[in-house]
């Protein structure tokens, strides 16, 4: 027997998988054998986790699966308990990217690799503009684009949640041009290594990139709060 606390989530997933529409709350209550208040409570949980959208005109619509909203929600609670918890997430993200590096780059197509070059070019264009524009979206997309072709839902969710949280925290808002040029020089090296299939060189460039960014971020944030 299924746990009644997860009855709605199971129902939503089943309907989404089979391409069925989601009925009204009254019908859900009847189908699941739950009170309308219980359905509303479970529906609110699903909405908070971004598993569904509830709109007046279109009704209840399911979303594609991502664990990122749940991670981000838990992070906000954890941040109140542990103000330095962002660095735990930074560490996990870096270890995951390094652990999946060889598998990920082996899945990249020529189109994927060309896309990485487009991102690098767009980033340098922003860095060289007056005034300097921080290529935040390019930074996020460059890294996600390497691992997205693996189609690993949980890996993608963790990496996406890292970027959502880090952008929210402001740890990427470092506008020193020399620093940005240095960071993106390593993105350029990573792209070149992937394009030439020198994956070990790309791996080492990724490690160095992480070290540069981590050191600069901690120094900047420490200075900000002194």
Secondary structure, DSSP 4 states (H G I P E B T S, - for coil): ---GGGHHHHHHHHHHHHTPPP--HHHHHHHHT--HHHHHHHHHHHHHTTSEEEETTTEEEE----SHHHHHHHHHHHHHH-TTTHHHHHHHHHHHHHHTHHHHHHH--HHHHHHHHHHHHHHHHHHTSSS----HHHHHHHHHHHHHTT--HHHHHHHHHHHHHHHHHTTT----HHHHHHHHHHHHHHHHHHHTT-HHHHHHHHHHHHHHHHHHHHHHHHHHT-
